Amino acid sequence: MAKTNFAYEKRQRELEKKKKQEEKNRRKAELKNNPGLAEEGEADIADGEPSGLAADDE
């Protein structure tokens, strides 16, 4: 049986966290620069529609 490469798995988790954090920071910056977008995002949440970020899961 092959030995699990924990360092690789850890690196992948770290890259995913970094990617998620960068996306979050980018969205915050967009909202800060364009306050009108915040209202659209709230409307999506009220309708129960995600902002399109979970579309990759399908």
C-alpha positions as CSV (number, residue, x, y, z in Angstrom):
1,M,0.0,0.0,0.0
2,A,1.3,3.4,-0.9
3,K,2.4,5.8,1.8
4,T,0.2,8.9,2.2
5,N,1.9,12.2,1.3
6,F,0.7,14.4,4.2
7,A,2.9,17.3,3.1
8,Y,1.2,17.4,-0.3
9,E,-2.3,17.2,1.4
10,K,-1.3,20.0,3.8
11,R,0.0,22.2,1.0
12,Q,-3.3,21.7,-0.9
13,R,-5.3,22.7,2.1
14,E,-3.2,25.8,2.6
15,L,-3.6,26.8,-1.0
16,E,-7.3,26.3,-0.8
17,K,-7.5,28.5,2.4
18,K,-5.3,31.2,0.7
19,K,-7.5,31.1,-2.4
20,K,-10.7,31.4,-0.3
21,Q,-9.2,34.3,1.8
22,E,-8.1,36.2,-1.4
23,E,-11.6,35.8,-2.8
24,K,-13.1,37.1,0.4
25,N,-10.7,40.1,0.4
26,R,-11.5,40.8,-3.3
27,R,-15.3,40.8,-2.6
28,K,-14.8,43.0,0.4
29,A,-12.8,45.5,-1.7
30,E,-15.5,45.5,-4.4
31,L,-18.2,46.2,-1.9
32,K,-16.1,49.0,-0.4
33,N,-15.5,50.6,-3.8
34,N,-19.1,50.0,-5.0
35,P,-21.7,50.3,-2.2
36,G,-24.5,49.5,-4.7
37,L,-23.2,46.0,-5.1
38,A,-23.9,45.3,-1.4
39,E,-27.6,45.8,-2.0
40,E,-27.6,43.3,-4.9
41,G,-25.8,40.8,-2.7
42,E,-28.4,41.2,0.1
43,A,-31.2,40.7,-2.5
44,D,-29.6,37.4,-3.6
45,I,-29.4,36.2,0.0
46,A,-33.0,37.2,0.6
47,D,-34.1,35.2,-2.4
48,G,-32.1,32.2,-1.2
49,E,-29.8,32.3,-4.2
50,P,-26.1,32.0,-3.5
51,S,-23.8,34.6,-5.2
52,G,-22.6,31.9,-7.6
53,L,-19.5,30.8,-5.6
54,A,-20.8,27.3,-5.0
55,A,-21.4,26.6,-8.8
56,D,-18.1,24.6,-8.9
57,D,-19.6,21.9,-6.6
58,E,-21.9,20.4,-9.2
